[in-house]
């Protein structure tokens, strides 16, 4: 049987486009631009003159260089908005060379003073990044929230420049405001309108984002060919995001014939310009060998370049590389570090992976409470892996109180999203009545959905249902079909089951050679049942050359994993010297462990072996005389009860009945019981026939080939006769000395 397993750690690999697609809204936003007024304050005068020169207002000739000079003078005199506009000019190369680092510097300085334009553009930078500009989506949300409090006035400068001055860069920025709800309400149609106005004036940024709108049907009917046309127009102007998006279209065949080699070419061009999105996508291509020769080292290197710019997808991917040693030395701490950086930015997959690290103590101190916290954060963002992991936590009480109904709820959410591991877990719940009424037909349905997606564990479970007729008509051929599909994925459970089918002719012609082949594959993965089965084939030479030594070794491997049948088989080898030296003491131990687990054959063999041990060991023969007949006739439970009575014999009595010529002992001769357990219908004990006063058994001469039962009864009779004589002498000696032999549970001296 397979148990539901926590899914392996995975990461999102489809890189998002430049903008995350926002929820559509049909609401309209109305606004009025608030013109900047010329005031008496010198800084305001300089700002007024700067705007006039930048946009050619009030009859002033348009002169971007002169505008920059006036903005700087205004900024030097403390005009905050002038500093923000300087950032705008550096971003779009107006009157100065384009310099995103300088742009970020001015935006940050002005935003910290509460300037709306600066907060709007800084929020954009932090959300989407630009080459050389750090991404931080948590910070982006903080700036956006501050702008919401200011309302439309926060973007009044952008509004006026876009509407009254018809400035293409401002129109692009106004489209972004409507796109993300920065200072205005989100509105797809308004965003598209302003992007189009900007693009039609030849603005590269506007052209690039217009391509996105057509490609995604954002504010306009979807048209992939038109999307590609606008992307290429922008790319021809060197717009890095558009260059990346051209690569994306080639990779997925959007508006153009799919061509992964062409995609890599465009990704590389954008990545070399410092575009974090392209760097991440290029890393993915190298990791999976898409359009390039697979190269894990290069993959990790590109992920790192992107991650160092704060791109959360790359941070998550880099964490995965460190955690699994992909293209970089394995480093669990670094893995958790990068997962955390992405998780703090709200990256759902990274939040899930961080939770997994906390759950299992991978690169971080184990904390199931923290694990559940991050799983919940991820689940709130709709991550289907987190749904499944939360279900697992509720099913098993990891960081939360066990709640099987809640577990099924989360499994179902994930399974409905076609997550194969969750479908397996849900099927397991239905098959075993965990959190839901037992329903084998429903279990088969979910196993099938998971198996059809290639889940090896589900394929094995489905095969078992076909083999046993659970929730579906019994069909041994279909069972073998699903076992084989699972076994080919190296699932040891299925490999063992397939070996069993070949060994017994279930659904296939009986074939010991193939049985051994599949048992060996599973055994090499330390599958206990397969190791035991392979041991039997080796022991009897079925489908393989007989090898008792190797058989015993496989029995031992399985026995050490508490496989009951293997414990019995190993004990048998140790008792009889099959592939190993005879070791009755260890044989006794393994028979006992199997018997305690409910193996009836081990119970009987253990009783016989204890008799043999009595014959072949140095043992206190007084104890032997009492216990051997009882062991033969009544079994271990009766022996144990008798031992409790025998243990009350007074020490002095022991000294008196000791055989002549031996040193007396101060301790009572008795059978030591080291473990008491429940077996079948009664109490069972592990016996070691030991005493501080030890004697060579006078019946050691009994031949090993003799029938142990007859021999033990004969010897026991002789011993009981001797003990009777000794006890009579002891009683006489006791009477003469005024002492009585106490045989109760608390001996007292008189």
SVG drawing of the C-alpha trace seen along z (x, -y; Angstrom):
<svg xmlns="http://www.w3.org/2000/svg" viewBox="-20 -87 54 127">
<polyline fill="none" stroke="black" stroke-width="0.4" points="0.0,0.0 1.2,-3.5 0.8,-6.3 0.1,-9.8 3.3,-11.7 4.2,-15.2 4.8,-16.4 8.3,-17.2 9.3,-20.8 8.6,-22.5 8.8,-26.0 6.9,-28.1 8.7,-28.1 6.5,-30.1 7.8,-33.6 5.1,-36.3 5.0,-39.1 6.1,-42.7 2.8,-43.4 0.8,-41.1 -2.7,-41.0 -5.0,-43.0 -8.6,-42.2 -10.8,-43.8 -13.2,-46.6 -15.8,-48.4 -15.9,-51.5 -14.9,-54.8 -12.6,-57.3 -13.1,-61.0 -10.5,-63.5 -9.6,-67.1 -6.0,-68.2 -4.8,-70.7 -2.4,-73.1 0.7,-74.2 0.5,-77.9 3.3,-80.4 3.8,-81.7 6.1,-84.3 8.4,-81.7 11.6,-81.5 11.5,-77.7 8.0,-77.8 9.1,-80.2 11.9,-77.9 9.5,-75.0 7.0,-77.0 9.6,-77.9 10.9,-74.3 7.4,-73.0 7.0,-75.6 10.3,-74.6 9.6,-70.9 6.1,-71.0 6.3,-74.3 3.6,-75.9 2.5,-79.5 4.3,-80.4 7.6,-79.2 9.7,-77.3 10.1,-73.6 13.6,-73.1 14.2,-70.0 17.8,-71.0 16.7,-74.4 13.9,-72.6 16.4,-70.4 18.4,-73.5 15.3,-75.1 14.2,-71.9 17.6,-71.6 17.5,-75.2 14.0,-74.6 15.2,-71.3 18.2,-73.1 15.8,-75.5 13.8,-72.7 11.0,-72.2 10.0,-68.6 8.0,-68.2 10.9,-69.5 13.0,-66.7 10.3,-64.1 10.2,-65.6 13.9,-65.3 13.5,-61.6 10.9,-61.5 13.3,-63.2 16.1,-60.7 13.7,-57.8 12.7,-58.8 15.8,-60.6 14.2,-64.1 17.0,-66.7 19.5,-64.3 20.9,-60.9 18.6,-58.1 19.8,-57.0 17.5,-54.7 19.8,-54.8 19.6,-58.6 15.9,-58.4 15.4,-56.0 17.5,-58.2 15.3,-61.3 12.1,-59.4 13.1,-57.8 14.2,-61.2 11.0,-62.9 8.7,-60.0 10.0,-60.0 8.8,-63.6 5.3,-62.6 5.4,-63.7 2.8,-61.9 4.5,-61.7 7.6,-60.2 5.5,-57.6 3.7,-56.6 6.8,-56.0 8.7,-54.4 5.8,-52.0 6.1,-51.0 9.9,-50.5 9.5,-48.4 6.8,-46.2 8.2,-45.6 11.8,-46.8 14.0,-48.1 17.6,-47.3 19.6,-48.2 16.6,-49.0 15.7,-46.8 12.4,-45.0 10.6,-44.9 6.9,-44.2 6.3,-44.6 7.7,-48.2 5.7,-48.7 2.5,-48.0 3.5,-50.3 4.0,-53.2 0.7,-52.4 -1.1,-52.4 0.3,-55.9 -0.9,-57.2 -4.4,-55.9 -4.6,-58.3 -3.7,-61.2 -6.2,-60.3 -6.1,-61.7 -4.1,-64.7 -1.1,-62.5 -0.8,-62.1 -2.1,-65.5 1.2,-66.4 1.0,-63.2 -2.6,-63.9 -2.0,-67.4 1.1,-66.4 -0.9,-63.6 -4.2,-65.3 -3.2,-68.9 0.3,-68.6 -0.2,-65.3 3.2,-64.2 3.8,-60.5 5.8,-59.5 3.2,-61.0 0.4,-59.2 2.3,-56.0 2.5,-56.7 -1.1,-57.6 -2.0,-54.2 0.1,-52.5 -1.9,-54.4 -5.1,-53.0 -3.5,-49.6 -2.5,-49.2 -4.9,-51.6 -2.2,-54.1 -3.9,-57.3 -7.0,-56.4 -9.3,-53.4 -8.2,-50.5 -9.7,-50.5 -8.5,-48.3 -10.1,-50.4 -8.7,-53.7 -5.3,-52.1 -5.4,-50.8 -6.6,-54.2 -3.6,-56.0 -1.1,-53.3 -2.4,-53.6 -2.0,-57.4 1.6,-57.0 2.4,-54.2 1.0,-56.1 3.4,-58.9 6.3,-56.5 7.0,-56.1 8.8,-52.7 7.5,-52.1 3.9,-52.7 4.4,-50.5 5.7,-47.6 2.9,-47.7 0.3,-48.1 1.7,-44.8 1.0,-43.3 -2.6,-44.5 -3.3,-42.9 -1.5,-39.7 -3.6,-39.3 -6.8,-40.9 -6.3,-43.6 -8.8,-46.5 -9.1,-45.3 -10.0,-42.2 -7.2,-39.8 -5.0,-39.8 -1.7,-38.0 -0.5,-39.0 -1.0,-42.7 0.7,-42.1 3.8,-40.8 3.8,-43.8 3.8,-46.3 6.5,-44.3 8.8,-44.4 8.2,-48.1 9.3,-48.8 12.2,-46.3 13.5,-48.1 14.0,-51.1 15.9,-49.0 13.1,-48.8 14.3,-46.0 10.9,-44.7 9.6,-44.5 12.7,-42.6 12.0,-40.1 8.4,-39.8 9.4,-39.1 11.3,-36.1 8.4,-35.1 6.2,-35.1 8.7,-32.9 8.9,-30.5 5.1,-30.0 4.2,-30.6 2.2,-33.7 1.4,-35.6 4.3,-33.9 5.5,-30.3 7.0,-28.8 10.8,-28.8 12.7,-28.2 16.1,-29.0 14.8,-32.4 13.3,-32.9 16.7,-32.3 18.3,-34.9 15.8,-37.6 16.0,-36.6 19.8,-36.9 19.6,-40.3 17.3,-41.6 19.1,-39.8 22.4,-41.4 20.7,-44.8 20.0,-43.9 16.3,-42.9 15.5,-40.7 12.6,-39.0 14.7,-38.0 17.5,-36.8 15.1,-34.5 13.7,-33.1 17.2,-32.5 18.0,-30.7 15.0,-28.5 16.0,-27.8 19.4,-26.6 18.0,-24.6 15.6,-22.6 17.7,-22.8 15.1,-24.8 16.7,-26.3 20.2,-25.7 22.3,-22.9 21.3,-22.1 23.7,-23.8 22.8,-24.0 25.7,-26.2 24.6,-28.9 21.0,-28.4 21.9,-29.2 24.1,-32.1 21.3,-33.8 18.8,-33.1 21.3,-34.8 21.6,-37.9 17.9,-38.3 17.5,-37.5 20.0,-40.1 17.7,-42.6 14.9,-41.5 12.8,-39.6 10.9,-37.1 10.5,-34.4 14.2,-34.3 14.7,-34.3 12.5,-31.3 14.2,-29.5 17.6,-30.3 16.5,-29.0 15.5,-25.7 18.9,-25.5 20.7,-25.9 18.4,-23.4 18.9,-20.8 22.5,-21.5 21.5,-22.5 24.4,-24.3 25.7,-25.3 26.9,-23.5 24.0,-22.3 23.3,-24.8 20.1,-24.4 20.6,-27.6 21.0,-29.6 18.0,-27.9 15.8,-29.0 17.4,-32.5 16.2,-33.0 12.8,-31.4 12.3,-33.9 13.3,-36.9 10.7,-35.9 8.1,-34.9 8.3,-38.3 7.4,-39.8 4.3,-37.7 5.5,-35.0 3.1,-32.1 5.4,-29.3 8.3,-30.6 5.9,-30.9 5.0,-27.3 8.6,-26.2 9.6,-28.2 6.8,-26.4 8.2,-23.1 11.7,-24.1 10.2,-25.0 8.2,-21.7 11.3,-19.6 14.0,-21.7 15.8,-22.2 18.3,-25.0 16.3,-26.6 15.2,-25.6 12.3,-23.2 9.0,-24.9 5.7,-23.3 3.8,-26.4 5.8,-28.6 5.3,-26.0 1.6,-26.2 1.7,-30.0 3.5,-30.1 1.3,-27.4 -1.7,-29.5 -0.1,-32.7 0.5,-30.7 -2.9,-29.1 -4.5,-32.6 -2.8,-33.4 -4.4,-30.4 -1.3,-28.1 -2.5,-24.5 0.7,-23.0 -0.1,-24.9 -3.7,-23.6 -2.3,-20.1 0.4,-20.7 -2.2,-22.2 -4.4,-19.1 -1.4,-16.9 -0.8,-19.0 -4.4,-18.7 -4.5,-15.0 -1.4,-14.3 -1.5,-17.0 1.6,-18.9 1.5,-22.4 -2.3,-22.1 -4.7,-19.9 -5.7,-16.8 -8.8,-17.5 -9.5,-15.0 -12.5,-16.9 -10.4,-20.0 -7.7,-17.9 -10.2,-16.6 -11.4,-20.2 -7.9,-21.3 -7.1,-18.1 -10.3,-18.7 -9.5,-22.3 -6.1,-21.2 -7.5,-18.1 -10.2,-20.2 -7.3,-22.3 -6.0,-19.1 -3.0,-18.8 -2.1,-15.1 -0.6,-14.6 -3.7,-16.0 -5.9,-13.7 -3.9,-10.8 -4.3,-11.9 -8.0,-12.5 -8.4,-9.0 -6.5,-7.6 -9.0,-9.4 -12.0,-7.9 -10.4,-4.4 -9.8,-4.4 -12.6,-6.6 -10.4,-9.4 -12.5,-12.6 -15.2,-11.2 -17.3,-8.1 -15.4,-5.2 -16.1,-5.0 -13.9,-2.8 -15.6,-3.9 -14.8,-7.5 -11.2,-6.5 -10.7,-4.9 -12.0,-8.0 -9.4,-10.2 -6.6,-7.6 -7.5,-7.5 -7.4,-11.2 -4.0,-11.4 -2.6,-8.3 -3.6,-9.7 -1.3,-12.7 1.5,-10.3 1.6,-10.2 3.5,-7.0 2.0,-6.5 -1.5,-6.9 -0.7,-4.4 0.4,-1.9 -2.7,-2.4 -4.9,-2.1 -3.2,1.1 -3.8,2.5 -7.5,1.6 -7.7,3.5 -5.8,6.5 -8.0,6.7 -11.3,5.5 -11.6,2.5 -14.2,0.0 -13.9,1.5 -14.2,4.9 -11.2,7.1 -8.9,7.1 -5.4,8.5 -4.3,7.4 -5.2,3.8 -3.5,4.1 -0.3,5.2 -0.7,2.3 -0.8,-0.3 1.9,1.4 4.1,1.4 3.6,-2.4 4.4,-3.1 7.4,-0.8 8.9,-2.4 9.0,-5.6 11.1,-3.7 8.4,-3.5 9.6,-0.6 6.1,0.3 5.0,0.9 8.2,2.7 7.7,5.1 4.0,5.6 4.9,6.2 7.5,8.8 4.9,10.5 2.6,10.7 5.3,12.3 6.2,14.7 2.6,15.8 1.3,15.5 -1.2,12.7 -2.2,10.9 0.9,12.1 2.5,15.5 4.4,16.8 8.1,15.8 10.6,16.1 13.3,14.3 11.2,11.2 10.0,11.5 13.6,11.4 14.3,8.5 11.6,6.3 12.2,7.5 15.8,6.5 15.0,3.0 12.8,2.4 15.2,4.1 18.0,1.8 15.8,-1.1 15.6,0.5 12.1,1.7 11.6,4.2 9.0,6.5 11.0,6.7 14.1,7.6 12.3,10.4 10.9,11.7 14.2,11.5 15.8,13.4 13.3,16.3 14.1,16.5 17.8,16.5 17.4,19.1 15.4,21.5 17.1,20.7 13.9,19.4 14.8,17.3 18.3,16.8 21.3,18.9 20.9,20.1 22.9,18.0 22.1,18.6 24.6,16.0 23.0,13.3 19.5,14.5 20.3,14.2 21.7,10.7 18.5,9.5 16.5,11.1 18.5,9.0 18.0,5.8 14.3,6.3 14.2,7.5 15.9,4.4 13.0,2.5 10.6,4.5 9.3,6.6 7.7,9.5 8.2,12.3 11.8,11.3 12.4,11.5 11.0,15.0 13.1,16.0 16.3,14.5 15.7,16.3 15.3,19.5 18.7,18.9 20.4,18.2 19.0,21.3 19.8,23.6 23.0,22.0 21.6,21.1 24.0,18.7 25.3,17.6 26.8,19.1 24.4,20.7 23.5,18.2 20.8,19.4 20.8,16.3 20.2,14.0 17.7,16.4 15.8,16.3 15.7,12.5 14.3,12.4 11.8,15.1 10.6,13.2 10.3,9.9 8.3,11.6 6.1,13.4 5.4,10.1 4.2,8.7 1.7,11.5 3.6,14.2 2.2,17.5 4.9,19.5 7.5,17.5 5.7,18.2 5.9,22.0 9.5,21.9 10.5,19.8 9.2,22.4 11.1,25.1 14.3,23.0 14.2,22.3 14.3,26.0 17.3,26.3 19.0,23.5 18.5,25.3 20.3,28.3 23.2,26.5 24.0,23.8 25.6,23.5 22.5,23.3 21.4,23.6 20.0,27.1 17.7,26.6 15.9,23.9 16.0,26.2 14.4,29.0 11.5,26.9 11.1,24.9 11.8,27.4 8.7,29.6 6.5,26.5 8.0,25.0 7.3,28.2 3.9,28.8 2.5,25.4 4.5,22.9 6.0,19.6 3.1,18.2 3.0,21.1 6.8,20.9 6.6,17.3 4.0,17.9 6.0,20.7 9.1,18.5 7.4,16.0 6.8,18.7 10.3,20.2 11.8,16.8 10.6,16.8 12.9,19.6 14.9,18.4 18.6,17.8 19.6,20.2 17.5,22.9 19.3,22.3 22.6,22.8 21.4,26.1 20.1,27.6 23.2,26.6 24.9,29.8 27.8,31.2 31.2,29.9 30.0,26.5 30.5,23.1 27.4,21.9 25.8,18.6 24.2,15.8 21.7,15.3 18.6,17.3 18.8,19.6 16.1,18.6 15.2,18.0 15.7,14.3 12.9,12.8 14.0,9.6 10.9,8.7 7.2,9.4 4.8,8.8 1.5,9.8 1.4,12.5 -1.8,13.9 -3.8,15.1 -1.4,14.8 1.7,13.4 5.0,14.1 8.5,13.6 12.1,13.5 14.0,16.0 17.7,16.2 18.7,19.2 21.3,17.6 22.4,17.6 25.4,16.3 25.9,19.9 26.3,21.7 26.8,25.4 27.7,27.5 24.5,29.4 25.0,33.0 22.7,33.8 24.9,32.0 25.7,35.4 22.2,35.6 22.8,35.7 21.8,32.6 19.8,34.8 17.7,36.3 14.1,35.4 14.2,32.4 10.7,33.0 11.5,36.6 15.0,35.8 13.8,32.8 11.1,34.8 13.6,37.6 16.2,35.1 13.5,33.2 12.4,36.4 15.9,37.1 16.3,33.6 13.0,33.6 14.0,36.8 17.3,35.3 15.6,32.1 13.1,34.1 16.0,35.7 17.8,32.4 14.6,30.7 14.0,33.5 17.5,33.0 17.0,29.3 13.8,29.6 15.5,31.9 18.4,29.5 16.0,26.6 14.1,28.4 17.3,29.3 18.5,25.7 15.1,24.2 14.6,22.6 11.7,22.9 11.9,22.6 9.6,19.8 8.1,20.1 5.8,17.1 6.3,13.9 8.1,12.1 10.5,14.5 11.2,13.9 13.9,15.2 12.7,17.0"/>
</svg>
